[in-house]
Amino acid sequence: MSLLMRKRTILAKKEVTYGTDPVPTGAVNAILVRNLSVKPFDGELVARDLVRPYLGSSENLTAAFRGMCEFEVELAGGGAAGTAPKYAPLLQACGFTETINAGTDATYAFNSNVDTMDSVSIYMNLDGVLHKFTGARGDASLNVEAKQIPVIKFSFTGLFQTVIDAAAPTPDYSSFQKPVVVNSVNTPTFTLHGFAAPMQSLSVDFGNQIVHRSLVGSDKILRTDRQVTGAASIEANLVATKDWWTLVKNNTVGALALTHGLTAGNIVQVNSARVQLIAPEYSDSDGVAMLDFDLAFIPSSAGNDELSIVVK
């Protein structure tokens, strides 16, 4: 029988013990995604490089077994203030610690754990063929652009498990909130270094360095470093209005704040107290001069505070 690419589902569930499959289900752990790309087997190969009295290739032997998947999740709330969004386990497997403030918000801030960083098991079912990745950890980026749906793009690496035939799950997506498009109404706040700049786009790359450590007696996906970077495009202005050039010249760090969404249960905030502006350039948008910056998110001496995501 033919397999249909359209008939794919993603399930993800946080692991209690690293690498031990917690058996996600469609009723509880389905993730509503878009732009799904999967490398079911992305193993490391070692060439035998045999010397023989004739021409031809030698076999390659698999040295490490892993799989990879990438997808986007719409950036939206959890349905009620103080409720974690359904994509929360993915954020935690990208190095965030979750704090639930009942009735108020769910806040996600970085940690610098290595072995104790959360992990997830991810199931990808392609029309009856089930791929499992356990011990998965990953990287992600935020993309917020005017007149577009804001998204988080996730990239996970997990330990390869045997591929089997299995009936596709029945996913329940009812807890995923419908996103709102980025515009001047739905995105009421964007400030950069204290200035309410007309913003065309903002991207934030979490910059996790993910490695597969396959040793005798240990097989793990680890996050070994983090460099949070980004980019912003805002309308250019007079120096008298905001002197961006002196801020860049003096390597000044300042706050960034974004609020997207209007209704409790579907509000997301992105906050940073220490953002450095780098490499300003002009660009053209509809004949209007734009100022484009690279961004570096700098932790304070306390650490783990260069970025937070707050879901209200």
N, C-alpha and C positions, 0 to 999 in steps of 0.2 A: 504494500500500500504506500501511497505518497504521504509525506509529512508536510503539513502546512506551516510555514513560518509565522503566519498570523496567530496561530494557536500556541502561544507561549505564556507561561506564568512564572512569576518569581515569588518565592517564599523566603523569609529570613527570620531567624529566631536567635536571641542571645543565648550563648552557651553558658552553662553553669560550671562545667569543667572544660578547660581548653581542649579543642579537638574532638570532644565527645558530642555526637549528634543529638540535639534536643528534640528532634523530630517535629519540625514546623508543620502546621496544617493550614489549609486554605481558609478555614473558618476564622482563624485567629491571626495568622502570620503572613497573609498575602500582601504584597507590596505593589502598588499601582505605579507603573513605570512607563517611560517612553524612551525611544532611541536606545534600545537594548542591543548590546553586542557581547557575544560570549566566545571565549576561547576554551572549549571544554578540556583540552589537554595542552598545556604549555610547559612540558617538561624540559629539563636540561639534558642534553645529549653529549656523550663522550665517544669520539671516533676511535675505532680499533687501530686504524692506520697500519695494517699488516703489510709486510714485505713479501711479495710473491713474484714468480717469474712470468707474469702476464699483467696486462692492464685491467683496470676496473676499480670500482669503489669497494671500500670495506664497510662492514656494518657499523651502525651507530647504536650504542647501548644507552638506555635511559638511566640517568643518575639521580634525578629528582622529579617527583610527581606533583604537579599542581595544576590548577585551573584559574582562569581569570574571567571576570565579567564587568561590564560597564553599563550604566543606565542613568537616566535622569528621573528625578522625583520632583513633582511640582511643589514649590515652596508655599506652604499654607499652614494653618493652625491645627490644633488638636480637637476642635469641636466645642470645647468649653474652657474657660480660663482656669489654669492650673492642671490641665490635662495634657499629657505627653502626646505629641503627634505620632502617627503610626510608623513614621520613618525614624523614630528615636533610636531603636537598636542599631541602625546604620550609622548614625552620628556617634554613638558610643564606641562602635568598632572602628571609628576614624579618630579616636583619641579624645573624645569629650566625656566629661563627667556630668551626669544628670542630677539636677536639684529640683524637686517638685515643691512649690509653695502653694499649698492647697487653696483653691479658689482664686489664685492670683496669676501664677505663671509657671512654666517649666523652663529652667535656665540650663544652658549647655556651655560649659567652660572647659578649656583644655586641661589635660593632665600630662605628666611626663613619665608615666609608667612604661615599662617595657614588657616584661613577662605577665604583669597583672592587668595590662590593658584588655578591655572587653573584646570579645570575638563573637562572631555569628556563624551559624551554619546557613548556607544559601542553597536552596533547591531551584533548579531551572528545569521545567518540564516543557519539552518541545513535542506537542501533539502525541503524547504517550511514551516519550523517551525521557527518562529522568537522569539529570546530572546533579550530583551533590558535591558541594565544596564545604568542608568543615574547617574550623580554625581560621576563618576568613577575617582579615583585617585590611584596611584600605585607606585611600585618600579621597578627597572630595573638593569641589569648588562651587562657589555660589555665583550665579549669573543673574543680574537684575538689569533689565534694559527697557527703556520707555516703549510702550505699546506692545510689549511682549509678556508672556507668562513667565514669572521668575521661577528658576529651577535650581536644584542642587544636583550636580553631576557626581556620581559615585563611581569609584574604580576599586574593585576588590580582588585580592589574591587569596585563594584558599587551597587547602590540601585536597588533592584529587581522590575521589572515591569511585568504586566500580560503577560503570554506567549500566542501568537496567531499564527494562520496559516496565512502566507503571502508569496506571490511569491518571489522566490529568486531574488535578484537584479542582474543587469548586471554590473559587476565591470569593471572599466577602470584602468588598471595597467600601462598604457603607461608612466606615469611620474616617475615610479620606475626605477632607474638605475641598469643595470646589475653589480653585484659586481665583484671585482677581488680577486683572491686567495691570501692569505698572503704568501709572499716569499721575497727573497732578491731583486727582481726587483720591484715588486708592492708595497713593503713597504720600501721606501727608508730611513726612519729615525726611529730609536729607540735609545734613550739615557736614561740612568738611573744615576742620580747624576753626570751628565756631561760626562758619559762614554758610548761610542757606543758599547754596549754589544751585541754579537750574541744572539738573543732572540728566544726561542722556543714557549713561550706562555705568554700572559698577560691577566689577568681578573681584572675587576673593578666592585665592587658591590656598588651601590649607597646607600644602607643601610637605605632606608626610613622606618620609623615605621608608618604603616598604621592602623588606628583604625576606627571602625564603632561606632559612637556615636548616639544612638537612644534614645532620651529623649522625654518627653511631649513637643510638640511644636517645635521639632528640630530633624531632621534625616539626618545625614551627614557622609561622609567618610572624615577623617582628616589625615594629616601627622603631627605627633607630635614630631618627632625627625629624625636625620639623622647622620649616622656614615659611612663614605665612607671608604671601605677597598678593598683589592685586593690581587693578588698574581702574581709573575713573575718567570719565569724559564729562566735562561741565562747560557751560557757556563762558566764554572769555569775558573779562570785565576790565574797567579802568583800574590802574594801580591805586588810585585814591579810594576806590571801593573796597578792594582787597589786594594787598601786595603779596601775591604768590611768589614772586621772584626772590624776595628777601627771605621768605620761609625756606625756599629750596636752597638758596646760597648758604644759609646759616644752619642747615640740617635740622631744622626745627621739627619736633614731633608734636602732634596735636590730635584732637579727638575726631572720630568719625561716628555718625549716628544715622541709622536708617530705620524708619518705621514703615511697614507695608501692611495694609489691611485696616479696616475701620471697625469691624464688629468683633466683640469679645468672643473668643474661641477661634478666630481666624485672623489673628494679628501676629506678625513676626517682626522682631527687632534685631538688627545687627549693630553691635556696639564695639568700639575700641577707643581707648584713651590715648594710645600712643601710635600714631601713624605718621610715617615720614614720606614726604612728597619727593619724587625722583623723576628726572628726565622729562620735564615739561615740553610739550610740542603743540603747535597749532594744527587744527584740522578744520575741514569745511563740512557743515551739515545744513543743507537747504540754503546755502549762501550765508549762513551765520557762522562766525568764528567760534570754534570750540577750543578748549584747553584740555589736553590729555596728559594725565600723570600716570607713572608707575607708582605703586604704593608698597611700602614695607611696614609690616605690623610688628612693633617692637615690644617685647615683654618688659615689665618693670623689674626691679631687683627682687620682687617677690616671686616672679615667674608665673607662667601659665595664665596670664591675664591679657594677652595681646588681642584677644577676640572673644566675644561671647555672642551666643544666639539665644534670644528670649522669645518664647512662644506664649502668647497670651490668649 
